[in-house]
Amino acid sequence: MQTMKQYLDILEDIYENGVEREGRNGVTRAQFAKQFRHDLEDGFPALTTKRLYFKLVKGELLWFLEGPHKEGRASDRRFQEIIERDSTIWTDNAEADYWKPSAQFNGDVGRIYGVQWRSWRAPDGETIDQLGNVIERIQEKPNSRRHVVTAWNPAELDEMALPPCHILFQFFVADERLHLHMYQRSCDMFLGVPFNIASCALLLSMVAQVTDLDPGEVIITLGDAHIYEIHYKQVDKQLTREPKSLPELWLDPDVDDIDGFSMEDIELKDYDHHPHISAKMAV
């Protein structure tokens, strides 16, 4: 309960003391370089002051883990199949006017996160499975300082419906525990960051399971941490709510491969939360 108050304290500080700026998609109130950290021994960091739609969290992560879906690119249609819905949090980007001239097929979102994680293009034309290589390295050389996966590929930013917000993560092994530190360059504090916290915690838990380690701390460094003007009323409402006890994450213990997880293998137990707060995503 106390850990998620970190998030609320950061949110409140930005809301009360942030600098207002005009950005690509509207006015924001922002601060720079904040940090959130949570030990998974204390429960799963799902926000409780409003409902976190965990089905989307796990569905998106599984979608990323699949890598390219068509023509070396990610498909929002595949994400829709995974969560069994006719739209996702990526659909607006896939259909945005700025992206349509670059899209190569219906639902194309380009060479985003999972494509870079699992199929980075090397100069010789080969592809690099960054995440697969890191998992192998964690098992063989746990003390390595090279357990890094990056989604920020300057050569391919124009091939993405949205350049990556969470751009890099690094694993650290100590005392049979696996920790994860993620750097996020652009942080939508009301809608995006609670989702990103849960997604990083889930990824850490899954990688820990397949490497026979215990999940440790998830640490997120927030670069441009901002609240959109269109979310001010929602933030004001959320800050009146008291956090509840954190839920527990269940992963099917029989899964021992990062590519072996399905939606049914991942569940939140005892998730008690305040009601949903509706807000529009800035695209």
Backbone as CSV, one residue per row, in Angstrom:
resi,resn,N_x,N_y,N_z,CA_x,CA_y,CA_z,C_x,C_y,C_z
1,MET,0.839,-1.204,0.000,0.000,0.000,0.000,0.873,1.253,0.000
2,GLN,1.926,1.247,0.853,2.765,2.418,0.987,3.532,2.715,-0.295
3,THR,3.985,1.653,-1.008,4.781,1.860,-2.205,4.012,2.622,-3.267
4,MET,2.748,2.266,-3.507,1.995,2.949,-4.544,1.707,4.396,-4.161
5,LYS,1.871,4.731,-2.882,1.754,6.132,-2.490,2.897,6.943,-3.104
6,GLN,4.019,6.289,-3.402,5.105,6.956,-4.122,4.579,7.557,-5.420
7,TYR,3.851,6.721,-6.171,3.284,7.189,-7.440,2.360,8.379,-7.209
8,LEU,1.482,8.279,-6.204,0.533,9.357,-5.928,1.256,10.627,-5.478
9,ASP,2.336,10.482,-4.711,3.102,11.644,-4.278,3.757,12.340,-5.477
10,ILE,4.291,11.544,-6.416,4.888,12.121,-7.626,3.808,12.824,-8.453
11,LEU,2.666,12.161,-8.590,1.549,12.736,-9.336,1.125,14.074,-8.733
12,GLU,0.997,14.101,-7.409,0.561,15.314,-6.732,1.593,16.434,-6.874
13,ASP,2.872,16.090,-6.777,3.927,17.089,-6.903,3.895,17.731,-8.291
14,ILE,3.736,16.896,-9.317,3.663,17.430,-10.680,2.410,18.280,-10.862
15,TYR,1.305,17.791,-10.317,0.031,18.515,-10.442,0.106,19.893,-9.786
16,GLU,0.775,19.967,-8.638,0.821,21.225,-7.893,1.995,22.120,-8.287
17,ASN,3.116,21.516,-8.714,4.334,22.307,-8.914,4.939,22.194,-10.307
18,GLY,4.317,21.419,-11.186,4.876,21.242,-12.520,4.816,22.502,-13.366
19,VAL,5.669,22.543,-14.395,5.720,23.656,-15.337,4.789,23.349,-16.507
20,GLU,3.921,24.272,-16.856,3.000,24.057,-17.975,3.700,24.383,-19.289
21,ARG,3.548,23.467,-20.247,4.190,23.625,-21.552,3.239,23.141,-22.643
22,GLU,3.376,23.726,-23.812,2.623,23.282,-24.982,3.447,22.223,-25.690
23,GLY,2.855,21.038,-25.897,3.580,19.954,-26.540,2.939,19.506,-27.833
24,ARG,3.430,18.368,-28.337,2.948,17.827,-29.609,1.451,17.591,-29.617
25,ASN,0.922,17.132,-28.491,-0.495,16.760,-28.457,-1.243,17.430,-27.308
26,GLY,-0.874,18.682,-26.997,-1.629,19.431,-26.011,-0.781,20.006,-24.898
27,VAL,-1.432,20.712,-24.002,-0.765,21.335,-22.860,-0.530,20.287,-21.778
28,THR,0.663,20.320,-21.193,0.971,19.433,-20.069,1.561,20.238,-18.920
29,ARG,1.474,19.670,-17.745,2.165,20.182,-16.566,3.220,19.135,-16.231
30,ALA,4.504,19.526,-16.198,5.566,18.517,-16.193,6.695,18.828,-15.216
31,GLN,7.369,17.757,-14.809,8.649,17.820,-14.112,9.587,16.823,-14.778
32,PHE,10.878,16.922,-14.446,11.880,16.093,-15.108,12.624,15.216,-14.107
33,ALA,12.788,13.950,-14.491,13.642,12.995,-13.773,13.143,12.682,-12.365
34,LYS,12.052,11.931,-12.302,11.516,11.396,-11.054,11.812,9.888,-11.019
35,GLN,11.661,9.262,-9.848,11.906,7.820,-9.788,10.907,7.123,-8.873
36,PHE,10.472,5.950,-9.339,9.558,5.079,-8.601,10.251,3.734,-8.420
37,ARG,10.131,3.137,-7.232,10.682,1.796,-7.029,9.783,0.999,-6.093
38,HIS,9.697,-0.302,-6.379,8.802,-1.170,-5.609,9.397,-2.567,-5.539
39,ASP,9.380,-3.167,-4.350,9.841,-4.536,-4.155,8.643,-5.459,-4.301
40,LEU,8.737,-6.421,-5.206,7.608,-7.311,-5.476,7.290,-8.237,-4.308
41,GLU,8.176,-8.313,-3.327,7.833,-9.047,-2.112,6.642,-8.407,-1.391
42,ASP,6.420,-7.129,-1.663,5.352,-6.386,-0.976,4.033,-6.410,-1.734
43,GLY,3.936,-7.244,-2.768,2.719,-7.336,-3.561,2.935,-6.812,-4.964
44,PHE,1.928,-6.989,-5.798,2.044,-6.558,-7.194,1.590,-5.105,-7.310
45,PRO,2.374,-4.236,-7.958,2.075,-2.801,-7.973,0.989,-2.398,-8.979
46,ALA,-0.204,-2.902,-8.747,-1.368,-2.475,-9.523,-2.023,-1.305,-8.793
47,LEU,-2.242,-0.227,-9.495,-2.835,0.951,-8.883,-4.206,0.609,-8.299
48,THR,-4.467,1.093,-7.080,-5.742,0.782,-6.426,-6.655,1.997,-6.288
49,THR,-6.135,3.210,-6.550,-6.976,4.401,-6.433,-7.856,4.615,-7.664
50,LYS,-7.706,3.751,-8.639,-8.643,3.606,-9.753,-8.383,2.218,-10.337
51,ARG,-9.262,1.752,-11.165,-9.104,0.406,-11.725,-8.026,0.384,-12.797
52,LEU,-7.097,-0.570,-12.675,-6.135,-0.868,-13.718,-6.697,-2.019,-14.545
53,TYR,-6.811,-1.823,-15.840,-7.367,-2.871,-16.698,-6.248,-3.867,-17.003
54,PHE,-6.074,-4.846,-16.115,-4.930,-5.744,-16.179,-4.947,-6.624,-17.424
55,LYS,-6.125,-6.898,-17.968,-6.191,-7.700,-19.194,-5.415,-7.021,-20.316
56,LEU,-5.487,-5.699,-20.391,-4.730,-4.962,-21.399,-3.238,-5.007,-21.113
57,VAL,-2.866,-4.927,-19.835,-1.448,-4.960,-19.459,-0.820,-6.264,-19.921
58,LYS,-1.425,-7.373,-19.539,-0.823,-8.658,-19.909,-0.951,-8.931,-21.407
59,GLY,-2.046,-8.484,-22.019,-2.215,-8.682,-23.449,-1.172,-7.927,-24.255
60,GLU,-0.915,-6.669,-23.859,0.087,-5.895,-24.591,1.472,-6.504,-24.426
61,LEU,1.811,-6.925,-23.208,3.134,-7.503,-22.990,3.307,-8.790,-23.793
62,LEU,2.308,-9.640,-23.806,2.397,-10.863,-24.619,2.534,-10.524,-26.100
63,TRP,1.848,-9.477,-26.535,1.943,-8.998,-27.919,3.365,-8.542,-28.219
64,PHE,3.959,-7.776,-27.307,5.350,-7.363,-27.490,6.274,-8.578,-27.586
65,LEU,6.060,-9.548,-26.706,6.959,-10.698,-26.648,6.931,-11.527,-27.924
66,GLU,5.866,-11.417,-28.699,5.790,-12.155,-29.966,6.704,-11.569,-31.031
67,GLY,7.153,-10.327,-30.861,8.012,-9.706,-31.865,7.222,-9.306,-33.102
68,PRO,7.837,-9.387,-34.308,7.130,-8.991,-35.530,5.952,-9.921,-35.833
69,HIS,4.901,-9.351,-36.408,3.720,-10.136,-36.747,3.517,-10.272,-38.253
70,LYS,3.926,-9.257,-39.013,3.718,-9.267,-40.456,4.726,-8.334,-41.101
71,GLU,5.435,-8.843,-42.092,6.383,-8.029,-42.847,7.395,-7.326,-41.936
72,GLY,7.793,-7.998,-40.862,8.775,-7.448,-39.951,8.259,-6.314,-39.089
73,ARG,6.920,-6.226,-38.941,6.317,-5.126,-38.211,5.270,-5.667,-37.241
74,ALA,4.822,-4.810,-36.320,3.808,-5.206,-35.338,2.420,-4.878,-35.864
75,SER,1.462,-5.732,-35.543,0.093,-5.563,-36.012,-0.869,-5.390,-34.845
76,ASP,-1.593,-4.284,-34.860,-2.626,-4.059,-33.852,-3.730,-5.100,-33.960
77,ARG,-3.932,-5.633,-35.152,-4.948,-6.687,-35.315,-4.589,-7.912,-34.481
78,ARG,-3.314,-8.214,-34.375,-2.887,-9.341,-33.544,-3.150,-9.042,-32.068
79,PHE,-2.896,-7.808,-31.632,-3.195,-7.410,-30.261,-4.682,-7.592,-29.991
80,GLN,-5.522,-7.214,-30.938,-6.965,-7.382,-30.798,-7.330,-8.858,-30.612
81,GLU,-6.659,-9.729,-31.344,-6.912,-11.171,-31.212,-6.547,-11.656,-29.812
82,ILE,-5.439,-11.197,-29.298,-4.960,-11.665,-27.990,-5.950,-11.307,-26.889
83,ILE,-6.478,-10.070,-26.925,-7.381,-9.636,-25.851,-8.850,-9.807,-26.220
84,GLU,-9.103,-10.320,-27.421,-10.463,-10.620,-27.889,-11.362,-9.380,-27.847
85,ARG,-10.831,-8.291,-28.424,-11.585,-7.044,-28.558,-11.329,-6.475,-29.946
86,ASP,-12.230,-5.592,-30.410,-12.077,-5.029,-31.748,-11.328,-3.700,-31.746
87,SER,-10.763,-3.331,-30.602,-9.892,-2.161,-30.533,-8.959,-2.323,-29.345
88,THR,-7.842,-1.596,-29.375,-6.859,-1.659,-28.300,-6.380,-0.242,-27.990
89,ILE,-5.451,-0.132,-27.063,-4.864,1.172,-26.760,-3.948,1.643,-27.883
90,TRP,-3.675,0.795,-28.881,-2.853,1.168,-30.022,-3.677,1.484,-31.264
91,THR,-4.965,1.231,-31.242,-5.785,1.392,-32.444,-5.798,2.834,-32.948
92,ASP,-5.898,3.807,-32.030,-5.896,5.212,-32.447,-4.592,5.581,-33.140
93,ASN,-3.475,5.040,-32.655,-2.199,5.303,-33.319,-2.136,4.631,-34.689
94,ALA,-2.639,3.396,-34.756,-2.623,2.674,-36.031,-3.443,3.391,-37.094
95,GLU,-4.502,4.099,-36.665,-5.411,4.750,-37.598,-5.216,6.263,-37.674
96,ALA,-4.189,6.797,-37.008,-3.957,8.240,-36.981,-3.578,8.761,-38.368
97,ASP,-4.051,9.958,-38.691,-3.777,10.560,-40.005,-2.287,10.716,-40.258
98,TYR,-1.518,11.040,-39.208,-0.085,11.245,-39.400,0.641,9.960,-39.780
99,TRP,0.037,8.799,-39.412,0.702,7.517,-39.626,0.235,6.815,-40.894
100,LYS,-0.985,7.082,-41.333,-1.568,6.338,-42.460,-0.671,6.293,-43.700
101,PRO,0.007,7.383,-44.079,0.872,7.284,-45.268,2.029,6.303,-45.109
102,SER,2.396,5.986,-43.858,3.521,5.080,-43.618,3.078,3.641,-43.375
103,ALA,1.800,3.435,-43.058,1.305,2.082,-42.752,1.370,1.201,-43.987
104,GLN,1.746,-0.052,-43.785,1.899,-0.984,-44.905,0.753,-1.994,-44.997
105,PHE,-0.088,-2.053,-43.963,-1.251,-2.944,-43.982,-2.209,-2.482,-42.894
106,ASN,-3.425,-2.957,-42.921,-4.408,-2.581,-41.909,-3.946,-3.046,-40.523
107,GLY,-3.908,-2.121,-39.583,-3.463,-2.455,-38.238,-1.970,-2.321,-38.025
108,ASP,-1.235,-1.953,-39.063,0.210,-1.796,-38.939,0.552,-0.670,-37.964
109,VAL,1.419,-0.955,-36.986,1.952,0.095,-36.108,3.470,0.190,-36.225
110,GLY,4.021,-0.529,-37.192,5.437,-0.390,-37.493,6.356,-1.203,-36.607
111,ARG,7.596,-0.743,-36.530,8.648,-1.497,-35.836,8.799,-0.984,-34.405
112,ILE,7.731,-1.172,-33.629,7.682,-0.689,-32.250,8.275,-1.725,-31.286
113,TYR,8.131,-1.424,-30.006,8.720,-2.170,-28.887,9.118,-3.627,-29.159
114,GLY,8.134,-4.506,-29.267,8.421,-5.929,-29.351,9.265,-6.300,-30.544
115,VAL,9.103,-5.573,-31.656,9.914,-5.832,-32.842,11.377,-5.551,-32.529
116,GLN,11.633,-4.439,-31.828,13.009,-4.106,-31.457,13.548,-5.076,-30.405
117,TRP,12.710,-5.470,-29.451,13.145,-6.402,-28.409,13.574,-7.750,-28.984
118,ARG,12.803,-8.227,-29.981,12.967,-9.610,-30.439,13.575,-9.722,-31.838
119,SER,13.621,-8.599,-32.583,14.065,-8.703,-33.978,14.754,-7.416,-34.444
120,TRP,15.736,-6.952,-33.678,16.508,-5.758,-34.026,17.308,-6.051,-35.301
121,ARG,17.254,-5.149,-36.258,17.981,-5.348,-37.511,19.455,-5.006,-37.348
122,ALA,20.310,-5.962,-37.636,21.750,-5.738,-37.591,22.234,-5.216,-38.945
123,PRO,23.403,-4.564,-39.007,23.909,-4.037,-40.280,24.073,-5.089,-41.361
124,ASP,24.329,-6.348,-40.968,24.535,-7.401,-41.965,23.236,-8.033,-42.435
125,GLY,22.089,-7.487,-41.966,20.804,-8.018,-42.401,20.225,-9.073,-41.483
126,GLU,21.046,-9.564,-40.543,20.530,-10.522,-39.569,19.670,-9.795,-38.531
127,THR,18.927,-10.562,-37.731,18.129,-9.960,-36.665,18.644,-10.435,-35.306
128,ILE,18.464,-9.567,-34.301,18.969,-9.849,-32.960,17.791,-9.946,-31.996
129,ASP,17.694,-11.070,-31.312,16.677,-11.251,-30.274,17.274,-10.755,-28.964
130,GLN,17.114,-9.452,-28.720,17.735,-8.864,-27.533,17.262,-9.536,-26.251
131,LEU,15.943,-9.686,-26.111,15.411,-10.241,-24.870,15.819,-11.695,-24.702
132,GLY,15.739,-12.484,-25.762,16.160,-13.886,-25.686,17.615,-14.009,-25.288
133,ASN,18.455,-13.133,-25.856,19.880,-13.164,-25.521,20.121,-12.780,-24.070
134,VAL,19.365,-11.791,-23.566,19.535,-11.365,-22.181,19.110,-12.478,-21.221
135,ILE,18.009,-13.138,-21.521,17.561,-14.240,-20.665,18.622,-15.338,-20.611
136,GLU,19.201,-15.645,-21.759,20.270,-16.646,-21.798,21.484,-16.177,-20.995
137,ARG,21.801,-14.884,-21.095,22.957,-14.344,-20.378,22.710,-14.332,-18.865
138,ILE,21.480,-14.029,-18.453,21.150,-14.056,-17.020,21.406,-15.444,-16.443
139,GLN,21.078,-16.472,-17.224,21.263,-17.845,-16.763,22.732,-18.252,-16.759
140,GLU,23.491,-17.792,-17.749,24.872,-18.236,-17.891,25.872,-17.321,-17.203
141,LYS,25.601,-16.016,-17.221,26.512,-15.032,-16.630,25.689,-14.018,-15.827
142,PRO,25.130,-14.451,-14.697,24.207,-13.576,-13.959,24.813,-12.259,-13.511
143,ASN,26.131,-12.204,-13.312,26.769,-10.978,-12.828,27.154,-10.010,-13.943
144,SER,26.789,-10.338,-15.162,27.095,-9.454,-16.286,26.399,-8.103,-16.117
145,ARG,27.042,-7.064,-16.632,26.451,-5.724,-16.627,25.842,-5.390,-17.986
146,ARG,25.586,-6.451,-18.769,25.069,-6.248,-20.129,23.662,-6.803,-20.318
147,HIS,22.913,-6.925,-19.225,21.535,-7.430,-19.329,20.599,-6.290,-19.741
148,VAL,20.807,-5.773,-20.936,20.120,-4.565,-21.398,19.310,-4.855,-22.658
149,VAL,18.094,-4.311,-22.701,17.245,-4.369,-23.893,16.793,-2.946,-24.202
150,THR,16.956,-2.521,-25.447,16.554,-1.179,-25.833,15.536,-1.210,-26.966
151,ALA,14.580,-0.295,-26.893,13.598,-0.140,-27.961,13.867,1.117,-28.782
152,TRP,14.813,1.946,-28.326,15.089,3.215,-29.001,16.090,2.971,-30.129
153,ASN,15.581,2.861,-31.335,16.400,2.603,-32.516,16.326,3.840,-33.413
154,PRO,17.305,4.744,-33.338,17.223,5.994,-34.091,17.028,5.810,-35.588
155,ALA,17.539,4.706,-36.127,17.428,4.475,-37.569,16.013,4.111,-37.988
156,GLU,15.163,3.719,-37.010,13.826,3.238,-37.384,12.694,3.998,-36.706
157,LEU,12.980,5.154,-36.120,11.921,5.912,-35.447,10.810,6.295,-36.420
158,ASP,11.166,6.567,-37.667,10.155,6.939,-38.665,9.321,5.746,-39.109
159,GLU,9.731,4.545,-38.712,8.970,3.340,-39.049,8.080,2.894,-37.895
160,MET,7.824,3.791,-36.950,7.011,3.479,-35.772,5.813,4.420,-35.722
161,ALA,4.630,3.853,-35.439,3.439,4.690,-35.286,3.605,5.650,-34.122
162,LEU,4.383,5.240,-33.126,4.717,6.095,-31.983,6.109,5.695,-31.508
163,PRO,7.060,6.642,-31.465,8.381,6.291,-30.931,8.245,5.797,-29.494
164,PRO,9.114,4.881,-29.062,8.946,4.274,-27.740,9.043,5.280,-26.605
165,CYS,8.137,5.141,-25.637,8.189,5.950,-24.416,9.097,5.275,-23.403
166,HIS,8.864,3.982,-23.136,9.802,3.244,-22.274,10.871,2.673,-23.198
167,ILE,12.052,3.272,-23.124,13.033,3.061,-24.185,14.105,2.028,-23.861
168,LEU,14.316,1.728,-22.577,15.412,0.828,-22.224,15.159,0.210,-20.861
169,PHE,15.491,-1.078,-20.723,15.464,-1.691,-19.391,16.679,-2.581,-19.200
170,GLN,17.088,-2.699,-17.940,18.266,-3.469,-17.566,17.937,-4.355,-16.373
171,PHE,18.429,-5.596,-16.411,18.252,-6.530,-15.305,19.520,-6.581,-14.459
172,PHE,19.321,-6.927,-13.188,20.422,-7.035,-12.219,20.129,-8.229,-11.320
173,VAL,21.110,-9.104,-11.136,20.942,-10.305,-10.319,21.781,-10.192,-9.045
174,ALA,21.155,-10.440,-7.895,21.874,-10.445,-6.621,21.112,-11.297,-5.628
175,ASP,21.824,-12.191,-4.935,21.214,-13.031,-3.891,20.001,-13.796,-4.410
176,GLU,20.156,-14.360,-5.608,19.105,-15.176,-6.223,17.809,-14.396,-6.507
177,ARG,17.934,-13.069,-6.581,16.780,-12.228,-6.928,17.103,-11.441,-8.191
178,LEU,16.067,-11.251,-9.013,16.207,-10.514,-10.264,15.514,-9.165,-10.133
179,HIS,16.235,-8.114,-10.467,15.699,-6.758,-10.394,15.640,-6.163,-11.797
180,LEU,14.781,-5.174,-11.996,14.634,-4.534,-13.301,14.570,-3.026,-13.125
181,HIS,15.365,-2.324,-13.927,15.335,-0.857,-13.960,14.980,-0.428,-15.379
182,MET,13.917,0.365,-15.497,13.465,0.849,-16.800,13.571,2.366,-16.854
183,TYR,14.023,2.883,-18.009,14.031,4.330,-18.232,12.921,4.671,-19.213
184,GLN,12.081,5.626,-18.819,10.960,6.055,-19.652,11.150,7.533,-19.990
185,ARG,11.267,7.847,-21.275,11.571,9.221,-21.686,10.350,10.126,-21.596
186,SER,9.151,9.574,-21.896,7.918,10.355,-21.933,6.880,9.625,-21.094
187,CYS,6.316,10.338,-20.102,5.536,9.656,-19.069,4.190,10.339,-18.860
188,ASP,3.137,9.745,-19.406,1.762,10.211,-19.188,1.371,9.731,-17.789
189,MET,1.457,10.619,-16.818,1.370,10.208,-15.423,0.002,9.652,-15.030
190,PHE,-1.074,10.126,-15.638,-2.393,9.648,-15.217,-2.769,8.334,-15.894
191,LEU,-2.665,8.278,-17.219,-3.087,7.064,-17.920,-1.944,6.066,-18.108
192,GLY,-0.792,6.545,-18.548,0.249,5.633,-18.985,1.093,5.023,-17.893
193,VAL,1.531,5.822,-16.937,2.519,5.343,-15.968,2.015,4.196,-15.084
194,PRO,0.778,4.240,-14.554,0.311,3.070,-13.795,0.342,1.786,-14.634
195,PHE,0.019,1.920,-15.916,0.070,0.793,-16.852,1.516,0.326,-17.022
196,ASN,2.438,1.276,-17.188,3.850,0.932,-17.388,4.456,0.272,-16.159
197,ILE,4.089,0.752,-14.962,4.577,0.138,-13.724,4.162,-1.330,-13.669
198,ALA,2.887,-1.581,-13.941,2.380,-2.958,-13.903,3.035,-3.820,-14.974
199,SER,3.225,-3.271,-16.161,3.833,-4.031,-17.254,5.272,-4.399,-16.926
200,CYS,6.044,-3.458,-16.371,7.431,-3.761,-15.990,7.482,-4.815,-14.886
201,ALA,6.576,-4.705,-13.916,6.539,-5.677,-12.826,6.181,-7.061,-13.341
202,LEU,5.275,-7.101,-14.320,4.901,-8.385,-14.914,6.065,-8.978,-15.700
203,LEU,6.724,-8.156,-16.507,7.882,-8.645,-17.270,8.957,-9.170,-16.331
204,LEU,9.245,-8.438,-15.280,10.242,-8.887,-14.301,9.854,-10.239,-13.719
205,SER,8.599,-10.391,-13.348,8.131,-11.638,-12.742,8.244,-12.805,-13.708
206,MET,7.911,-12.569,-14.973,7.980,-13.635,-15.981,9.420,-14.043,-16.258
207,VAL,10.300,-13.059,-16.411,11.708,-13.386,-16.675,12.333,-14.065,-15.453
208,ALA,11.961,-13.626,-14.260,12.474,-14.280,-13.052,12.061,-15.747,-13.021
209,GLN,10.810,-16.018,-13.367,10.339,-17.408,-13.330,11.115,-18.292,-14.298
210,VAL,11.352,-17.801,-15.527,12.005,-18.658,-16.525,13.513,-18.738,-16.316
211,THR,14.061,-17.930,-15.412,15.495,-18.007,-15.085,15.734,-18.570,-13.686
212,ASP,14.661,-19.092,-13.067,14.751,-19.717,-11.743,15.266,-18.753,-10.673
213,LEU,14.812,-17.511,-10.732,15.159,-16.502,-9.743,13.890,-15.957,-9.102
214,ASP,14.033,-15.302,-7.985,12.897,-14.635,-7.347,12.814,-13.199,-7.846
215,PRO,11.609,-12.694,-8.118,11.486,-11.304,-8.557,11.807,-10.346,-7.418
216,GLY,12.576,-9.324,-7.719,12.985,-8.349,-6.713,12.335,-6.998,-6.920
217,GLU,13.156,-5.976,-7.066,12.641,-4.616,-7.217,12.408,-4.265,-8.680
218,VAL,11.345,-3.507,-8.919,11.146,-2.848,-10.203,11.369,-1.362,-9.956
219,ILE,12.260,-0.790,-10.726,12.620,0.624,-10.580,12.352,1.312,-11.912
220,ILE,11.675,2.439,-11.867,11.375,3.173,-13.093,11.842,4.613,-12.932
221,THR,12.727,5.031,-13.825,13.139,6.430,-13.889,12.277,7.127,-14.935
222,LEU,11.599,8.175,-14.495,10.655,8.909,-15.329,11.339,10.165,-15.854
223,GLY,11.518,10.267,-17.151,12.165,11.423,-17.744,11.253,12.642,-17.740
224,ASP,10.591,12.899,-18.851,9.615,13.985,-18.938,8.306,13.452,-18.353
225,ALA,8.082,13.730,-17.070,6.903,13.215,-16.355,5.834,14.297,-16.364
226,HIS,4.702,14.021,-17.027,3.738,15.083,-17.272,2.299,14.632,-17.074
227,ILE,1.461,15.599,-16.788,0.014,15.405,-16.710,-0.609,16.253,-17.810
228,TYR,-1.429,15.630,-18.634,-2.110,16.382,-19.687,-3.206,17.271,-19.089
229,GLU,-3.366,18.441,-19.669,-4.398,19.367,-19.206,-5.777,18.715,-19.229
230,ILE,-6.017,17.845,-20.207,-7.316,17.182,-20.313,-7.552,16.170,-19.194
231,HIS,-6.511,15.925,-18.366,-6.627,14.976,-17.251,-6.638,15.655,-15.878
232,TYR,-6.593,16.972,-15.838,-6.479,17.661,-14.548,-7.626,17.296,-13.598
233,LYS,-8.843,17.287,-14.099,-9.991,16.981,-13.238,-9.915,15.552,-12.712
234,GLN,-9.477,14.639,-13.563,-9.363,13.235,-13.149,-8.268,13.056,-12.090
235,VAL,-7.151,13.759,-12.259,-6.069,13.688,-11.277,-6.544,14.246,-9.940
236,ASP,-7.249,15.359,-9.990,-7.779,15.962,-8.771,-8.669,14.971,-8.018
237,LYS,-9.472,14.234,-8.756,-10.358,13.233,-8.149,-9.562,12.077,-7.561
238,GLN,-8.577,11.586,-8.321,-7.806,10.433,-7.856,-7.044,10.754,-6.574
239,LEU,-6.552,11.971,-6.453,-5.742,12.342,-5.288,-6.556,12.430,-3.995
240,THR,-7.874,12.349,-4.090,-8.707,12.330,-2.883,-8.867,10.913,-2.334
241,ARG,-8.390,9.917,-3.050,-8.625,8.519,-2.686,-7.446,7.923,-1.931
242,GLU,-7.755,7.059,-0.969,-6.723,6.368,-0.194,-6.371,5.041,-0.868
243,PRO,-5.080,4.730,-0.994,-4.684,3.442,-1.583,-5.181,2.261,-0.748
244,LYS,-5.449,1.159,-1.436,-5.849,-0.086,-0.793,-4.677,-1.072,-0.813
245,SER,-4.848,-2.214,-0.168,-3.800,-3.236,-0.152,-3.539,-3.749,-1.566
246,LEU,-2.288,-4.109,-1.819,-1.907,-4.550,-3.161,-2.320,-5.996,-3.414
247,PRO,-2.624,-6.329,-4.659,-2.957,-7.713,-5.018,-1.697,-8.560,-5.149
248,GLU,-1.897,-9.827,-5.445,-0.801,-10.753,-5.701,-0.866,-11.220,-7.153
249,LEU,0.293,-11.430,-7.733,0.377,-11.948,-9.100,0.523,-13.459,-9.072
250,TRP,-0.245,-14.142,-9.934,-0.092,-15.587,-10.113,0.357,-15.870,-11.529
251,LEU,1.433,-16.625,-11.664,1.894,-17.130,-12.956,1.857,-18.650,-12.915
252,ASP,1.434,-19.257,-13.995,1.423,-20.717,-14.063,2.852,-21.222,-13.841
253,PRO,3.091,-21.963,-12.780,4.467,-22.382,-12.452,5.060,-23.366,-13.456
254,ASP,4.227,-23.930,-14.325,4.738,-24.886,-15.307,5.384,-24.206,-16.514
255,VAL,5.185,-22.912,-16.662,5.773,-22.205,-17.808,7.238,-21.906,-17.503
256,ASP,8.134,-22.390,-18.348,9.571,-22.190,-18.119,10.268,-21.565,-19.322
257,ASP,9.481,-20.989,-20.238,10.023,-20.334,-21.428,9.298,-19.014,-21.609
258,ILE,10.026,-17.941,-21.912,9.391,-16.630,-22.015,8.343,-16.591,-23.118
259,ASP,8.477,-17.468,-24.118,7.507,-17.525,-25.208,6.368,-18.496,-24.919
260,GLY,6.365,-19.064,-23.716,5.357,-20.063,-23.394,4.144,-19.543,-22.662
261,PHE,4.148,-18.258,-22.280,3.034,-17.696,-21.517,1.849,-17.365,-22.422
262,SER,0.648,-17.560,-21.882,-0.595,-17.155,-22.544,-1.397,-16.306,-21.569
263,MET,-2.503,-15.760,-22.036,-3.348,-14.933,-21.177,-3.800,-15.710,-19.943
264,GLU,-4.095,-16.991,-20.112,-4.616,-17.815,-19.018,-3.559,-18.145,-17.975
265,ASP,-2.286,-17.931,-18.306,-1.193,-18.253,-17.383,-0.860,-17.115,-16.425
266,ILE,-1.591,-15.998,-16.542,-1.267,-14.790,-15.782,-2.547,-14.254,-15.143
267,GLU,-2.547,-14.106,-13.820,-3.736,-13.600,-13.137,-3.349,-12.710,-11.960
268,LEU,-4.233,-11.760,-11.655,-4.115,-10.984,-10.423,-5.074,-11.562,-9.395
269,LYS,-4.601,-11.763,-8.196,-5.417,-12.296,-7.117,-5.703,-11.199,-6.087
270,ASP,-6.953,-11.138,-5.649,-7.363,-10.214,-4.575,-7.086,-8.751,-4.949
271,TYR,-7.482,-8.374,-6.158,-7.306,-6.988,-6.592,-8.514,-6.152,-6.173
272,ASP,-8.327,-5.348,-5.130,-9.372,-4.462,-4.608,-9.008,-3.035,-4.992
273,HIS,-9.913,-2.333,-5.644,-9.582,-1.015,-6.179,-10.783,-0.082,-6.104
274,HIS,-10.501,1.211,-6.160,-11.547,2.221,-6.287,-12.123,2.168,-7.706
275,PRO,-13.274,2.810,-7.931,-13.900,2.767,-9.268,-13.022,3.370,-10.359
276,HIS,-13.311,2.956,-11.569,-12.647,3.472,-12.775,-12.839,4.988,-12.875
277,ILE,-11.809,5.681,-13.373,-11.921,7.103,-13.702,-11.688,7.245,-15.195
278,SER,-12.705,7.633,-15.919,-12.622,7.705,-17.371,-11.792,8.908,-17.809
279,ALA,-10.946,8.707,-18.826,-10.139,9.784,-19.380,-9.752,9.437,-20.815
280,LYS,-9.633,10.439,-21.640,-9.275,10.253,-23.041,-7.759,10.242,-23.202
281,MET,-7.248,9.330,-24.007,-5.814,9.267,-24.257,-5.426,10.335,-25.266
282,ALA,-4.356,11.074,-24.966,-3.841,12.068,-25.903,-3.004,11.362,-26.963
283,VAL,-3.366,11.533,-28.230,-2.688,10.835,-29.336,-1.861,11.837,-30.137
